[in-house]
Every structure is written in C-alpha cells, then in structure tokens.
C-alpha cells in the first residue's frame, strides 16, 4: 500500500467555497459497501436509509474562534492559530509573522500579553499567555476556515453544527454541517435514536500524508470523549439489531477508540463482512476519555461502526484513507470519480456520502 494509492485529481472549481442554504439541501451520494451500487439523493432524504432503532452518533465539538491577532514590541503584526492547549495558559499555536523566536513577547490586547516559549516544527510555537485566553476569544477571536476556502463567511455559525456544544476544535466535523434541527427531529420521530461523543478536531486533519508508505505517517493525536450513556446506547443498539451510524470520521475514531473485545470472542470481523451480527459478538463500547491516535487504514477491522456519513475528502489525507478502509479503496475512489462527473461539491462546505 502506497500513499499514491489514495490520490485523485480534483479541479479547483469543485471545491465548495460557501455552504448551501438550507443545510440539508446538499446532495447525498449513497454507496453500498458490498455491491458498490450508488444512488444520488438530497441530504434531507437520508431518513429513507435509516430504520427505527438505528443510532446516529454525533460529534458535539464546537469550533473555537481560534485565530487571534497580536503585535510584537516592534509593532510587527502576528497571527496566532490556537491548536492545542497544554495547560491553563499555554497553547501550541501556528504562527504567522517574522522573527517569532523563543522569548519573543507579544501584546494580544490591552492587559493580555504572550510569550513564545519554544519553537516547534515548522511554524508551530509553544505560546504562554499572561492569563487564560478562552474568556477573551468571543471578542478577539476569529473562526479559522480551512486553507482551501478563500471566500469569507458572513455567518460564523455556518461553520458550526447545529448541535455543537463543547468548545475545543480548530476545525468543524463537517459531515454534521448537513443536519438541521428539523431533520434531526424528524429522524427521532421516525424512531432513529441519537447519541453524542466529543472529539476536538485539530488542523492536522487537513495535512496530506507525505510519507511514501502511509504506515510511516504519524497521525495527529486528538482529545475525545465517549460518555457512559453513549456507550450504553451503542451496546443496546447492537443487542437489538440496529445500525450504529457514525456522523463523520471523527465519530468513527471515537467509537473505535472506545471499543473493547467481549470475553467470549475477542476478535473483530474484517470490514468487508456484511454480517453485523458477527461483529456484535466480538466487541462492545465502554466509556472513554483521553487522547486518541488511532490511524485507520485499509485492512482495519471495524468493531462498532456499521454505516458512515461523511463528506468528500482531500487526496492523500488520513480521512480518505479511513473512508477507504470502511468502503474499500477501489469503491471509494470509483465513487469519487462519479461524484466529480456528476458535479458534486467537495470538502468542508461540499456534499455528503452515506456509506452502508
């Protein structure tokens, strides 16, 4: 397996620059894992593929207004993008500006300063603020959009899911952007159940794999939480024959990080298996909280996830590799070719796939 196996050509005009209104008006490509069959629908029709007793697992993370501007003592402008909090006042940041060496001091706003403690790799720096910065972000912070989006966003809430609740992400879990409160309510009325997890998305999610062999890539570590009530909902759904439907690759990583083997079995079933009953005998969910560096590549044995809602991802990305592990690399890339031919919109503000 090579990284180049996950490459494809996407003309720039296919990259969605703005979100559609309403959210659930996006197109939906439905892909069958076992047959490769495809259907073209609209996202608000997703309930046609869900049954009473199925469980939608949503990532409730909320994107921080994590882009902050500051000045050096010389007056030079500096851009800080908060990536990961180390402690109450110390953050790993991406920085933009000249001469940002260790010991450089910055003024963020009146009464709030910062100091660069350490130079990390590339443009990353370890920055210590004079006070916790979170209380200031509502006033001074800006929502960071992915680097391939060049159009300004009039309403920052359009880069949040309607159920976003737990601040901490540098990027949105974009599969969830298609849901409206009305659609979620309609699904619940039809008997589909909903559970939540949290995974705070880092900007590394957009970084392409540069190593020739994907296995050599060090995947980004992200903090996540699968609460006890969600573990119970997952296990109850599996016991009663429903599907576990992960909304986004972030939900997949949380669910699979929280999977533990049953004593009676202890082994998973290859992702190509269509018999969910077999998988039910092997694994269950338990409460999980902490960092995950789970890297899902083709050949991975899925333990909890039965279906996946996801957007169309960048070439050579770990996200495309995860989707290829779930649906098969050839079927995934064939679906991408069809999506390009049919004029689907790609990436964060683009259209969606449902993989069953």
HELIX and SHEET records of a PDB file:
HELIX    1   1 UNK A    3  UNK A    6  5                                   4    
HELIX    2   2 UNK A   12  UNK A   14  5                                   3    
HELIX    3   3 UNK A   23  UNK A   25  5                                   3    
HELIX    4   4 UNK A   43  UNK A   49  5                                   7    
HELIX    5   5 UNK A  134  UNK A  140  1                                   7    
HELIX    6   6 UNK A  156  UNK A  159  5                                   4    
HELIX    7   7 UNK A  174  UNK A  178  5                                   5    
HELIX    8   8 UNK A  181  UNK A  189  1                                   9    
HELIX    9   9 UNK A  203  UNK A  206  5                                   4    
HELIX   10  10 UNK A  214  UNK A  216  5                                   3    
HELIX   11  11 UNK A  228  UNK A  240  1                                  13    
HELIX   12  12 UNK A  249  UNK A  257  1                                   9    
HELIX   13  13 UNK A  276  UNK A  280  1                                   5    
HELIX   14  14 UNK A  318  UNK A  327  1                                  10    
HELIX   15  15 UNK A  329  UNK A  341  1                                  13    
SHEET    1   A 9 UNK A  38  UNK A  42  0                                        
SHEET    2   A 9 UNK A  27  UNK A  31 -1                                        
SHEET    3   A 9 UNK A 352  UNK A 355  1                                        
SHEET    4   A 9 UNK A 307  UNK A 311 -1                                        
SHEET    5   A 9 UNK A 244  UNK A 247  1                                        
SHEET    6   A 9 UNK A  55  UNK A  59  1                                        
SHEET    7   A 9 UNK A 193  UNK A 199  1                                        
SHEET    8   A 9 UNK A 222  UNK A 226 -1                                        
SHEET    9   A 9 UNK A 288  UNK A 292 -1                                        
SHEET    1   B 2 UNK A  61  UNK A  63  0                                        
SHEET    2   B 2 UNK A 166  UNK A 169  1                                        
SHEET    1   C 7 UNK A  67  UNK A  72  0                                        
SHEET    2   C 7 UNK A  77  UNK A  85 -1                                        
SHEET    3   C 7 UNK A  90  UNK A  96 -1                                        
SHEET    4   C 7 UNK A 124  UNK A 129 -1                                        
SHEET    5   C 7 UNK A 112  UNK A 119 -1                                        
SHEET    6   C 7 UNK A 105  UNK A 109 -1                                        
SHEET    7   C 7 UNK A  67  UNK A  72 -1                                        
SHEET    1   D 2 UNK A 259  UNK A 261  0                                        
SHEET    2   D 2 UNK A 283  UNK A 285 -1                                        
END                                                                             
